[in-house]
């Protein structure tokens, strides 16, 4: 069984920062990609940032230069440092991983963590 546990959301004023963390645990053989998505009320879920194993991170255009994703393969964790937050960054943020359990690859999602940016 695989678990993804997220932490770090909260309420912050515009211009502030938050650090989101996600830890994967369980019978994991390999993690191909770890990333963060977000979903604002009334909007579709969108990619924020992701980092494939052994490759460079990819960011959504509207967070480039403000957010930084980092991955620790030894701990199976992925963090998202969010700086210069704007009210439009308000959303539920979800950790997403493509990982292999035994011989099968699966897409696992975290439960989501709320980020609210006040103006």
Backbone atoms as SQL, in Angstrom:
CREATE TABLE atoms (id INTEGER PRIMARY KEY, chain TEXT, resi INTEGER, resn TEXT, atom TEXT, x REAL, y REAL, z REAL);
INSERT INTO atoms VALUES
  (1, 'A', 1, 'UNK', 'N', 0.850, -1.192, 0.000),
  (2, 'A', 1, 'UNK', 'CA', 0.000, 0.000, 0.000),
  (3, 'A', 1, 'UNK', 'C', 0.884, 1.239, 0.000),
  (4, 'A', 2, 'UNK', 'N', 0.474, 2.240, -0.762),
  (5, 'A', 2, 'UNK', 'CA', 1.228, 3.480, -0.890),
  (6, 'A', 2, 'UNK', 'C', 0.444, 4.616, -0.248),
  (7, 'A', 3, 'UNK', 'N', 1.163, 5.465, 0.443),
  (8, 'A', 3, 'UNK', 'CA', 0.552, 6.655, 1.019),
  (9, 'A', 3, 'UNK', 'C', 1.315, 7.880, 0.561),
  (10, 'A', 4, 'UNK', 'N', 0.568, 8.957, 0.275),
  (11, 'A', 4, 'UNK', 'CA', 1.147, 10.266, 0.026),
  (12, 'A', 4, 'UNK', 'C', 0.611, 11.194, 1.102),
  (13, 'A', 5, 'UNK', 'N', 1.494, 11.800, 1.846),
  (14, 'A', 5, 'UNK', 'CA', 1.093, 12.695, 2.921),
  (15, 'A', 5, 'UNK', 'C', 1.628, 14.081, 2.625),
  (16, 'A', 6, 'UNK', 'N', 0.722, 15.029, 2.550),
  (17, 'A', 6, 'UNK', 'CA', 1.083, 16.412, 2.249),
  (18, 'A', 6, 'UNK', 'C', 1.013, 17.262, 3.509),
  (19, 'A', 7, 'UNK', 'N', 1.787, 18.325, 3.508),
  (20, 'A', 7, 'UNK', 'CA', 1.742, 19.268, 4.613),
  (21, 'A', 7, 'UNK', 'C', 2.207, 20.621, 4.116),
  (22, 'A', 8, 'UNK', 'N', 1.919, 21.651, 4.900),
  (23, 'A', 8, 'UNK', 'CA', 2.486, 22.959, 4.636),
  (24, 'A', 8, 'UNK', 'C', 1.537, 24.006, 4.103),
  (25, 'A', 9, 'UNK', 'N', 0.306, 23.651, 3.831),
  (26, 'A', 9, 'UNK', 'CA', -0.621, 24.681, 3.356),
  (27, 'A', 9, 'UNK', 'C', -1.006, 25.634, 4.467),
  (28, 'A', 10, 'UNK', 'N', -1.772, 26.668, 4.100),
  (29, 'A', 10, 'UNK', 'CA', -2.213, 27.608, 5.109),
  (30, 'A', 10, 'UNK', 'C', -2.671, 28.918, 4.509),
  (31, 'A', 11, 'UNK', 'N', -2.807, 29.900, 5.378),
  (32, 'A', 11, 'UNK', 'CA', -3.241, 31.236, 4.985),
  (33, 'A', 11, 'UNK', 'C', -2.056, 32.182, 5.058),
  (34, 'A', 12, 'UNK', 'N', -1.855, 32.941, 3.993),
  (35, 'A', 12, 'UNK', 'CA', -0.725, 33.860, 3.939),
  (36, 'A', 12, 'UNK', 'C', -1.151, 35.125, 3.203),
  (37, 'A', 13, 'UNK', 'N', -0.524, 36.227, 3.515),
  (38, 'A', 13, 'UNK', 'CA', -0.803, 37.468, 2.808),
  (39, 'A', 13, 'UNK', 'C', -0.078, 37.486, 1.469),
  (40, 'A', 14, 'UNK', 'N', -0.603, 38.270, 0.566),
  (41, 'A', 14, 'UNK', 'CA', 0.043, 38.425, -0.735),
  (42, 'A', 14, 'UNK', 'C', 1.490, 38.869, -0.534),
  (43, 'A', 15, 'UNK', 'N', 2.369, 38.272, -1.319),
  (44, 'A', 15, 'UNK', 'CA', 3.794, 38.537, -1.188),
  (45, 'A', 15, 'UNK', 'C', 4.517, 37.584, -0.254),
  (46, 'A', 16, 'UNK', 'N', 3.751, 36.798, 0.475),
  (47, 'A', 16, 'UNK', 'CA', 4.345, 35.860, 1.427),
  (48, 'A', 16, 'UNK', 'C', 4.785, 34.565, 0.788),
  (49, 'A', 17, 'UNK', 'N', 5.192, 33.644, 1.643),
  (50, 'A', 17, 'UNK', 'CA', 5.737, 32.358, 1.185),
  (51, 'A', 17, 'UNK', 'C', 5.153, 31.212, 1.998),
  (52, 'A', 18, 'UNK', 'N', 5.099, 30.074, 1.353),
  (53, 'A', 18, 'UNK', 'CA', 4.752, 28.820, 2.025),
  (54, 'A', 18, 'UNK', 'C', 5.600, 27.714, 1.412),
  (55, 'A', 19, 'UNK', 'N', 5.871, 26.713, 2.206),
  (56, 'A', 19, 'UNK', 'CA', 6.581, 25.544, 1.696),
  (57, 'A', 19, 'UNK', 'C', 5.684, 24.334, 1.868),
  (58, 'A', 20, 'UNK', 'N', 5.361, 23.710, 0.748),
  (59, 'A', 20, 'UNK', 'CA', 4.546, 22.507, 0.750),
  (60, 'A', 20, 'UNK', 'C', 5.452, 21.285, 0.654),
  (61, 'A', 21, 'UNK', 'N', 5.091, 20.245, 1.407),
  (62, 'A', 21, 'UNK', 'CA', 5.878, 19.018, 1.393),
  (63, 'A', 21, 'UNK', 'C', 4.975, 17.820, 1.134),
  (64, 'A', 22, 'UNK', 'N', 5.540, 16.837, 0.471),
  (65, 'A', 22, 'UNK', 'CA', 4.803, 15.602, 0.182),
  (66, 'A', 22, 'UNK', 'C', 5.764, 14.434, 0.364),
  (67, 'A', 23, 'UNK', 'N', 5.334, 13.443, 1.129),
  (68, 'A', 23, 'UNK', 'CA', 6.157, 12.263, 1.371),
  (69, 'A', 23, 'UNK', 'C', 5.406, 11.023, 0.922),
  (70, 'A', 24, 'UNK', 'N', 6.067, 10.225, 0.112),
  (71, 'A', 24, 'UNK', 'CA', 5.492, 8.963, -0.351),
  (72, 'A', 24, 'UNK', 'C', 6.088, 7.822, 0.458),
  (73, 'A', 25, 'UNK', 'N', 5.247, 6.889, 0.855),
  (74, 'A', 25, 'UNK', 'CA', 5.731, 5.746, 1.624),
  (75, 'A', 25, 'UNK', 'C', 4.980, 4.490, 1.193),
  (76, 'A', 26, 'UNK', 'N', 5.584, 3.350, 1.478),
  (77, 'A', 26, 'UNK', 'CA', 4.960, 2.080, 1.127),
  (78, 'A', 26, 'UNK', 'C', 5.902, 1.226, 0.297),
  (79, 'A', 27, 'UNK', 'N', 5.318, 0.257, -0.379),
  (80, 'A', 27, 'UNK', 'CA', 6.104, -0.705, -1.160),
  (81, 'A', 27, 'UNK', 'C', 6.420, -0.124, -2.549),
  (82, 'A', 28, 'UNK', 'N', 7.289, 0.847, -2.565),
  (83, 'A', 28, 'UNK', 'CA', 7.609, 1.595, -3.781),
  (84, 'A', 28, 'UNK', 'C', 8.911, 1.080, -4.367),
  (85, 'A', 29, 'UNK', 'N', 8.865, 0.705, -5.642),
  (86, 'A', 29, 'UNK', 'CA', 10.080, 0.244, -6.308),
  (87, 'A', 29, 'UNK', 'C', 10.815, 1.396, -6.971),
  (88, 'A', 30, 'UNK', 'N', 10.032, 2.308, -7.529),
  (89, 'A', 30, 'UNK', 'CA', 10.649, 3.394, -8.309),
  (90, 'A', 30, 'UNK', 'C', 9.620, 4.509, -8.452),
  (91, 'A', 31, 'UNK', 'N', 10.097, 5.761, -8.415),
  (92, 'A', 31, 'UNK', 'CA', 9.218, 6.903, -8.657),
  (93, 'A', 31, 'UNK', 'C', 9.708, 7.621, -9.895),
  (94, 'A', 32, 'UNK', 'N', 8.885, 7.642, -10.921),
  (95, 'A', 32, 'UNK', 'CA', 9.294, 8.271, -12.180),
  (96, 'A', 32, 'UNK', 'C', 9.161, 9.795, -12.094),
  (97, 'A', 33, 'UNK', 'N', 8.007, 10.266, -11.674),
  (98, 'A', 33, 'UNK', 'CA', 7.766, 11.702, -11.652),
  (99, 'A', 33, 'UNK', 'C', 7.072, 12.094, -10.350),
  (100, 'A', 34, 'UNK', 'N', 7.468, 13.213, -9.798),
  (101, 'A', 34, 'UNK', 'CA', 6.795, 13.783, -8.634),
  (102, 'A', 34, 'UNK', 'C', 6.449, 15.222, -8.970),
  (103, 'A', 35, 'UNK', 'N', 5.279, 15.632, -8.581),
  (104, 'A', 35, 'UNK', 'CA', 4.884, 16.985, -8.924),
  (105, 'A', 35, 'UNK', 'C', 3.748, 17.509, -8.072),
  (106, 'A', 36, 'UNK', 'N', 3.379, 18.738, -8.391),
  (107, 'A', 36, 'UNK', 'CA', 2.285, 19.412, -7.702),
  (108, 'A', 36, 'UNK', 'C', 1.301, 19.973, -8.719),
  (109, 'A', 37, 'UNK', 'N', 0.037, 19.766, -8.437),
  (110, 'A', 37, 'UNK', 'CA', -1.056, 20.345, -9.196),
  (111, 'A', 37, 'UNK', 'C', -1.864, 21.214, -8.241),
  (112, 'A', 38, 'UNK', 'N', -2.725, 22.044, -8.807),
  (113, 'A', 38, 'UNK', 'CA', -3.625, 22.813, -7.960),
  (114, 'A', 38, 'UNK', 'C', -4.973, 22.957, -8.649),
  (115, 'A', 39, 'UNK', 'N', -5.981, 23.166, -7.799),
  (116, 'A', 39, 'UNK', 'CA', -7.320, 23.360, -8.317),
  (117, 'A', 39, 'UNK', 'C', -8.007, 24.457, -7.513),
  (118, 'A', 40, 'UNK', 'N', -8.338, 25.539, -8.213),
  (119, 'A', 40, 'UNK', 'CA', -9.074, 26.645, -7.604),
  (120, 'A', 40, 'UNK', 'C', -10.563, 26.407, -7.783),
  (121, 'A', 41, 'UNK', 'N', -11.385, 27.020, -6.946),
  (122, 'A', 41, 'UNK', 'CA', -12.841, 26.822, -7.062),
  (123, 'A', 41, 'UNK', 'C', -13.348, 27.177, -8.448),
  (124, 'A', 42, 'UNK', 'N', -14.118, 26.270, -9.021),
  (125, 'A', 42, 'UNK', 'CA', -14.695, 26.510, -10.332),
  (126, 'A', 42, 'UNK', 'C', -13.739, 26.355, -11.495),
  (127, 'A', 43, 'UNK', 'N', -12.523, 25.914, -11.223),
  (128, 'A', 43, 'UNK', 'CA', -11.532, 25.771, -12.293),
  (129, 'A', 43, 'UNK', 'C', -11.042, 24.334, -12.367),
  (130, 'A', 44, 'UNK', 'N', -10.431, 24.008, -13.491),
  (131, 'A', 44, 'UNK', 'CA', -9.869, 22.677, -13.656),
  (132, 'A', 44, 'UNK', 'C', -8.545, 22.557, -12.913),
  (133, 'A', 45, 'UNK', 'N', -8.224, 21.340, -12.555),
  (134, 'A', 45, 'UNK', 'CA', -6.934, 21.096, -11.937),
  (135, 'A', 45, 'UNK', 'C', -5.826, 21.372, -12.964),
  (136, 'A', 46, 'UNK', 'N', -4.771, 22.032, -12.515),
  (137, 'A', 46, 'UNK', 'CA', -3.685, 22.392, -13.429),
  (138, 'A', 46, 'UNK', 'C', -2.337, 22.038, -12.832),
  (139, 'A', 47, 'UNK', 'N', -1.407, 21.759, -13.722),
  (140, 'A', 47, 'UNK', 'CA', -0.047, 21.461, -13.298),
  (141, 'A', 47, 'UNK', 'C', 0.618, 22.737, -12.787),
  (142, 'A', 48, 'UNK', 'N', 1.270, 22.620, -11.635),
  (143, 'A', 48, 'UNK', 'CA', 2.068, 23.724, -11.108),
  (144, 'A', 48, 'UNK', 'C', 3.545, 23.492, -11.438),
  (145, 'A', 49, 'UNK', 'N', 4.040, 22.335, -11.058),
  (146, 'A', 49, 'UNK', 'CA', 5.436, 21.999, -11.309),
  (147, 'A', 49, 'UNK', 'C', 5.607, 20.494, -11.149),
  (148, 'A', 50, 'UNK', 'N', 6.550, 19.958, -11.882),
  (149, 'A', 50, 'UNK', 'CA', 6.867, 18.544, -11.730),
  (150, 'A', 50, 'UNK', 'C', 8.342, 18.316, -12.018),
  (151, 'A', 51, 'UNK', 'N', 8.864, 17.231, -11.444),
  (152, 'A', 51, 'UNK', 'CA', 10.268, 16.918, -11.668),
  (153, 'A', 51, 'UNK', 'C', 10.397, 15.417, -11.939),
  (154, 'A', 52, 'UNK', 'N', 10.730, 15.075, -13.175),
  (155, 'A', 52, 'UNK', 'CA', 10.969, 13.665, -13.503),
  (156, 'A', 52, 'UNK', 'C', 12.273, 13.205, -12.886),
  (157, 'A', 53, 'UNK', 'N', 12.379, 11.925, -12.641),
  (158, 'A', 53, 'UNK', 'CA', 13.603, 11.368, -12.077),
  (159, 'A', 53, 'UNK', 'C', 14.774, 11.599, -13.027),
  (160, 'A', 54, 'UNK', 'N', 15.785, 12.295, -12.552),
  (161, 'A', 54, 'UNK', 'CA', 16.973, 12.512, -13.365),
  (162, 'A', 54, 'UNK', 'C', 16.840, 13.585, -14.427),
  (163, 'A', 55, 'UNK', 'N', 15.768, 14.362, -14.384),
  (164, 'A', 55, 'UNK', 'CA', 15.561, 15.400, -15.393),
  (165, 'A', 55, 'UNK', 'C', 15.283, 16.745, -14.720),
  (166, 'A', 56, 'UNK', 'N', 15.246, 17.782, -15.538),
  (167, 'A', 56, 'UNK', 'CA', 15.029, 19.129, -15.009),
  (168, 'A', 56, 'UNK', 'C', 13.556, 19.342, -14.675),
  (169, 'A', 57, 'UNK', 'N', 13.296, 20.174, -13.699),
  (170, 'A', 57, 'UNK', 'CA', 11.901, 20.471, -13.354),
  (171, 'A', 57, 'UNK', 'C', 11.195, 21.225, -14.463),
  (172, 'A', 58, 'UNK', 'N', 9.882, 21.103, -14.466),
  (173, 'A', 58, 'UNK', 'CA', 9.049, 21.847, -15.389),
  (174, 'A', 58, 'UNK', 'C', 8.056, 22.658, -14.576),
  (175, 'A', 59, 'UNK', 'N', 7.829, 23.915, -14.982),
  (176, 'A', 59, 'UNK', 'CA', 6.944, 24.806, -14.249),
  (177, 'A', 59, 'UNK', 'C', 5.852, 25.364, -15.164),
  (178, 'A', 60, 'UNK', 'N', 4.702, 25.627, -14.563),
  (179, 'A', 60, 'UNK', 'CA', 3.685, 26.387, -15.276),
  (180, 'A', 60, 'UNK', 'C', 4.193, 27.809, -15.455),
  (181, 'A', 61, 'UNK', 'N', 3.811, 28.443, -16.552),
  (182, 'A', 61, 'UNK', 'CA', 4.314, 29.787, -16.843),
  (183, 'A', 61, 'UNK', 'C', 3.962, 30.771, -15.736),
  (184, 'A', 62, 'UNK', 'N', 2.803, 30.614, -15.135),
  (185, 'A', 62, 'UNK', 'CA', 2.375, 31.607, -14.153),
  (186, 'A', 62, 'UNK', 'C', 3.031, 31.446, -12.780),
  (187, 'A', 63, 'UNK', 'N', 3.917, 30.461, -12.611),
  (188, 'A', 63, 'UNK', 'CA', 4.647, 30.336, -11.348),
  (189, 'A', 63, 'UNK', 'C', 6.157, 30.404, -11.538),
  (190, 'A', 64, 'UNK', 'N', 6.607, 30.450, -12.775),
  (191, 'A', 64, 'UNK', 'CA', 8.051, 30.507, -13.029),
  (192, 'A', 64, 'UNK', 'C', 8.666, 31.711, -12.352),
  (193, 'A', 65, 'UNK', 'N', 9.800, 31.476, -11.704),
  (194, 'A', 65, 'UNK', 'CA', 10.490, 32.547, -11.011),
  (195, 'A', 65, 'UNK', 'C', 9.995, 32.798, -9.602),
  (196, 'A', 66, 'UNK', 'N', 8.855, 32.192, -9.260),
  (197, 'A', 66, 'UNK', 'CA', 8.304, 32.380, -7.906),
  (198, 'A', 66, 'UNK', 'C', 8.285, 31.069, -7.120),
  (199, 'A', 67, 'UNK', 'N', 8.066, 29.972, -7.802),
  (200, 'A', 67, 'UNK', 'CA', 7.986, 28.663, -7.139),
  (201, 'A', 67, 'UNK', 'C', 9.211, 27.830, -7.498),
  (202, 'A', 68, 'UNK', 'N', 9.636, 27.002, -6.554),
  (203, 'A', 68, 'UNK', 'CA', 10.741, 26.083, -6.795),
  (204, 'A', 68, 'UNK', 'C', 10.367, 24.701, -6.280),
  (205, 'A', 69, 'UNK', 'N', 10.493, 23.712, -7.155),
  (206, 'A', 69, 'UNK', 'CA', 10.205, 22.334, -6.760),
  (207, 'A', 69, 'UNK', 'C', 11.519, 21.609, -6.524),
  (208, 'A', 70, 'UNK', 'N', 11.530, 20.777, -5.493),
  (209, 'A', 70, 'UNK', 'CA', 12.734, 20.008, -5.200),
  (210, 'A', 70, 'UNK', 'C', 12.333, 18.599, -4.777),
  (211, 'A', 71, 'UNK', 'N', 13.176, 17.679, -5.122),
  (212, 'A', 71, 'UNK', 'CA', 12.851, 16.264, -4.908),
  (213, 'A', 71, 'UNK', 'C', 14.018, 15.591, -4.206),
  (214, 'A', 72, 'UNK', 'N', 13.725, 14.717, -3.251),
  (215, 'A', 72, 'UNK', 'CA', 14.737, 13.941, -2.552),
  (216, 'A', 72, 'UNK', 'C', 14.431, 12.468, -2.792),
  (217, 'A', 73, 'UNK', 'N', 15.192, 11.846, -3.658),
  (218, 'A', 73, 'UNK', 'CA', 14.932, 10.447, -4.012),
  (219, 'A', 73, 'UNK', 'C', 15.195, 9.498, -2.847),
  (220, 'A', 74, 'UNK', 'N', 16.111, 9.845, -1.986),
  (221, 'A', 74, 'UNK', 'CA', 16.418, 8.972, -0.850),
  (222, 'A', 74, 'UNK', 'C', 15.255, 8.911, 0.135),
  (223, 'A', 75, 'UNK', 'N', 14.510, 10.010, 0.231),
  (224, 'A', 75, 'UNK', 'CA', 13.400, 10.080, 1.179),
  (225, 'A', 75, 'UNK', 'C', 12.037, 9.951, 0.502),
  (226, 'A', 76, 'UNK', 'N', 12.017, 9.898, -0.803),
  (227, 'A', 76, 'UNK', 'CA', 10.755, 9.867, -1.557),
  (228, 'A', 76, 'UNK', 'C', 9.874, 11.070, -1.219),
  (229, 'A', 77, 'UNK', 'N', 10.481, 12.230, -1.218),
  (230, 'A', 77, 'UNK', 'CA', 9.747, 13.448, -0.911),
  (231, 'A', 77, 'UNK', 'C', 9.876, 14.462, -2.048),
  (232, 'A', 78, 'UNK', 'N', 8.878, 15.319, -2.138),
  (233, 'A', 78, 'UNK', 'CA', 8.923, 16.430, -3.074),
  (234, 'A', 78, 'UNK', 'C', 8.369, 17.659, -2.356),
  (235, 'A', 79, 'UNK', 'N', 9.105, 18.742, -2.438),
  (236, 'A', 79, 'UNK', 'CA', 8.710, 19.995, -1.805),
  (237, 'A', 79, 'UNK', 'C', 8.438, 21.054, -2.869),
  (238, 'A', 80, 'UNK', 'N', 7.566, 21.978, -2.512),
  (239, 'A', 80, 'UNK', 'CA', 7.289, 23.113, -3.379),
  (240, 'A', 80, 'UNK', 'C', 7.435, 24.378, -2.546),
  (241, 'A', 81, 'UNK', 'N', 8.472, 25.139, -2.835),
  (242, 'A', 81, 'UNK', 'CA', 8.665, 26.425, -2.169),
  (243, 'A', 81, 'UNK', 'C', 7.936, 27.482, -2.985),
  (244, 'A', 82, 'UNK', 'N', 6.970, 28.127, -2.357),
  (245, 'A', 82, 'UNK', 'CA', 6.176, 29.134, -3.056),
  (246, 'A', 82, 'UNK', 'C', 6.507, 30.498, -2.472),
  (247, 'A', 83, 'UNK', 'N', 6.982, 31.402, -3.316),
  (248, 'A', 83, 'UNK', 'CA', 7.339, 32.758, -2.901),
  (249, 'A', 83, 'UNK', 'C', 6.517, 33.774, -3.683),
  (250, 'A', 84, 'UNK', 'N', 6.499, 34.994, -3.180),
  (251, 'A', 84, 'UNK', 'CA', 5.780, 36.083, -3.857),
  (252, 'A', 84, 'UNK', 'C', 4.367, 35.652, -4.214),
  (253, 'A', 85, 'UNK', 'N', 3.693, 35.070, -3.251),
  (254, 'A', 85, 'UNK', 'CA', 2.360, 34.529, -3.515),
  (255, 'A', 85, 'UNK', 'C', 1.364, 35.624, -3.859),
  (256, 'A', 86, 'UNK', 'N', 0.453, 35.262, -4.750),
  (257, 'A', 86, 'UNK', 'CA', -0.597, 36.182, -5.201),
  (258, 'A', 86, 'UNK', 'C', -1.970, 35.593, -4.860),
  (259, 'A', 87, 'UNK', 'N', -2.972, 36.441, -4.755),
  (260, 'A', 87, 'UNK', 'CA', -4.318, 35.892, -4.472),
  (261, 'A', 87, 'UNK', 'C', -4.750, 34.834, -5.479),
  (262, 'A', 88, 'UNK', 'N', -4.314, 34.962, -6.713),
  (263, 'A', 88, 'UNK', 'CA', -4.700, 33.974, -7.727),
  (264, 'A', 88, 'UNK', 'C', -3.990, 32.635, -7.550),
  (265, 'A', 89, 'UNK', 'N', -3.064, 32.547, -6.607),
  (266, 'A', 89, 'UNK', 'CA', -2.451, 31.253, -6.281),
  (267, 'A', 89, 'UNK', 'C', -3.318, 30.454, -5.301),
  (268, 'A', 90, 'UNK', 'N', -4.373, 31.072, -4.813),
  (269, 'A', 90, 'UNK', 'CA', -5.267, 30.386, -3.890),
  (270, 'A', 90, 'UNK', 'C', -5.889, 29.164, -4.561),
  (271, 'A', 91, 'UNK', 'N', -5.726, 28.016, -3.923),
  (272, 'A', 91, 'UNK', 'CA', -6.223, 26.760, -4.490),
  (273, 'A', 91, 'UNK', 'C', -5.933, 25.625, -3.514),
  (274, 'A', 92, 'UNK', 'N', -6.486, 24.480, -3.815),
  (275, 'A', 92, 'UNK', 'CA', -6.060, 23.252, -3.142),
  (276, 'A', 92, 'UNK', 'C', -4.912, 22.678, -3.961),
  (277, 'A', 93, 'UNK', 'N', -3.813, 22.422, -3.310),
  (278, 'A', 93, 'UNK', 'CA', -2.620, 21.909, -3.965),
  (279, 'A', 93, 'UNK', 'C', -2.511, 20.409, -3.708),
  (280, 'A', 94, 'UNK', 'N', -2.285, 19.665, -4.778),
  (281, 'A', 94, 'UNK', 'CA', -2.224, 18.205, -4.704),
  (282, 'A', 94, 'UNK', 'C', -0.857, 17.713, -5.144),
  (283, 'A', 95, 'UNK', 'N', -0.334, 16.806, -4.370),
  (284, 'A', 95, 'UNK', 'CA', 0.889, 16.103, -4.755),
  (285, 'A', 95, 'UNK', 'C', 0.511, 14.953, -5.689),
  (286, 'A', 96, 'UNK', 'N', 1.302, 14.755, -6.724),
  (287, 'A', 96, 'UNK', 'CA', 1.037, 13.692, -7.686),
  (288, 'A', 96, 'UNK', 'C', 2.333, 12.938, -7.974),
  (289, 'A', 97, 'UNK', 'N', 2.254, 11.624, -7.973),
  (290, 'A', 97, 'UNK', 'CA', 3.449, 10.840, -8.285),
  (291, 'A', 97, 'UNK', 'C', 3.088, 9.693, -9.219),
  (292, 'A', 98, 'UNK', 'N', 3.988, 9.427, -10.149),
  (293, 'A', 98, 'UNK', 'CA', 3.921, 8.217, -10.971),
  (294, 'A', 98, 'UNK', 'C', 4.976, 7.281, -10.421),
  (295, 'A', 99, 'UNK', 'N', 4.508, 6.201, -9.812),
  (296, 'A', 99, 'UNK', 'CA', 5.461, 5.323, -9.155),
  (297, 'A', 99, 'UNK', 'C', 5.128, 3.865, -9.420),
  (298, 'A', 100, 'UNK', 'N', 6.149, 3.053, -9.239),
  (299, 'A', 100, 'UNK', 'CA', 6.031, 1.617, -9.513),
  (300, 'A', 100, 'UNK', 'C', 5.929, 0.838, -8.212),
  (301, 'A', 101, 'UNK', 'N', 4.881, 0.034, -8.111),
  (302, 'A', 101, 'UNK', 'CA', 4.696, -0.898, -7.003),
  (303, 'A', 101, 'UNK', 'C', 4.785, -2.297, -7.600),
  (304, 'A', 102, 'UNK', 'N', 5.744, -3.072, -7.121),
  (305, 'A', 102, 'UNK', 'CA', 6.095, -4.358, -7.747),
  (306, 'A', 102, 'UNK', 'C', 6.436, -4.060, -9.200),
  (307, 'A', 103, 'UNK', 'N', 5.699, -4.558, -10.156),
  (308, 'A', 103, 'UNK', 'CA', 6.063, -4.342, -11.553),
  (309, 'A', 103, 'UNK', 'C', 5.131, -3.375, -12.260),
  (310, 'A', 104, 'UNK', 'N', 4.182, -2.795, -11.553),
  (311, 'A', 104, 'UNK', 'CA', 3.173, -1.960, -12.200),
  (312, 'A', 104, 'UNK', 'C', 3.327, -0.499, -11.807),
  (313, 'A', 105, 'UNK', 'N', 3.165, 0.383, -12.793),
  (314, 'A', 105, 'UNK', 'CA', 3.231, 1.810, -12.529),
  (315, 'A', 105, 'UNK', 'C', 1.825, 2.349, -12.282),
  (316, 'A', 106, 'UNK', 'N', 1.727, 3.232, -11.295),
  (317, 'A', 106, 'UNK', 'CA', 0.440, 3.807, -10.936),
  (318, 'A', 106, 'UNK', 'C', 0.592, 5.300, -10.737),
  (319, 'A', 107, 'UNK', 'N', -0.512, 6.002, -10.889),
  (320, 'A', 107, 'UNK', 'CA', -0.572, 7.435, -10.619),
  (321, 'A', 107, 'UNK', 'C', -1.255, 7.622, -9.258),
  (322, 'A', 108, 'UNK', 'N', -0.507, 8.140, -8.300),
  (323, 'A', 108, 'UNK', 'CA', -1.052, 8.346, -6.962),
  (324, 'A', 108, 'UNK', 'C', -1.172, 9.837, -6.673),
  (325, 'A', 109, 'UNK', 'N', -2.258, 10.198, -5.971),
  (326, 'A', 109, 'UNK', 'CA', -2.509, 11.580, -5.594),
  (327, 'A', 109, 'UNK', 'C', -2.590, 11.713, -4.085),
  (328, 'A', 110, 'UNK', 'N', -2.111, 12.844, -3.588),
  (329, 'A', 110, 'UNK', 'CA', -2.304, 13.158, -2.189),
  (330, 'A', 110, 'UNK', 'C', -3.709, 13.668, -1.930),
  (331, 'A', 111, 'UNK', 'N', -3.989, 13.927, -0.673),
  (332, 'A', 111, 'UNK', 'CA', -5.340, 14.337, -0.283),
  (333, 'A', 111, 'UNK', 'C', -5.592, 15.814, -0.537),
  (334, 'A', 112, 'UNK', 'N', -4.553, 16.565, -0.780),
  (335, 'A', 112, 'UNK', 'CA', -4.684, 17.991, -1.043),
  (336, 'A', 112, 'UNK', 'C', -4.446, 18.826, 0.200),
  (337, 'A', 113, 'UNK', 'N', -3.864, 19.991, -0.013),
  (338, 'A', 113, 'UNK', 'CA', -3.644, 20.937, 1.075),
  (339, 'A', 113, 'UNK', 'C', -4.039, 22.326, 0.587),
  (340, 'A', 114, 'UNK', 'N', -4.784, 23.033, 1.405),
  (341, 'A', 114, 'UNK', 'CA', -5.340, 24.332, 1.010),
  (342, 'A', 114, 'UNK', 'C', -4.294, 25.427, 1.174),
  (343, 'A', 115, 'UNK', 'N', -4.149, 26.222, 0.128),
  (344, 'A', 115, 'UNK', 'CA', -3.336, 27.439, 0.177),
  (345, 'A', 115, 'UNK', 'C', -4.266, 28.615, -0.103),
  (346, 'A', 116, 'UNK', 'N', -4.304, 29.544, 0.821),
  (347, 'A', 116, 'UNK', 'CA', -5.137, 30.727, 0.669),
  (348, 'A', 116, 'UNK', 'C', -4.260, 31.959, 0.796),
  (349, 'A', 117, 'UNK', 'N', -4.311, 32.811, -0.234),
  (350, 'A', 117, 'UNK', 'CA', -3.511, 34.032, -0.257),
  (351, 'A', 117, 'UNK', 'C', -4.464, 35.219, -0.196),
  (352, 'A', 118, 'UNK', 'N', -4.327, 36.012, 0.842),
  (353, 'A', 118, 'UNK', 'CA', -5.191, 37.172, 1.010),
  (354, 'A', 118, 'UNK', 'C', -4.538, 38.408, 0.417),
  (355, 'A', 119, 'UNK', 'N', -5.374, 39.292, -0.077),
  (356, 'A', 119, 'UNK', 'CA', -4.845, 40.510, -0.717),
  (357, 'A', 119, 'UNK', 'C', -4.678, 41.639, 0.287);
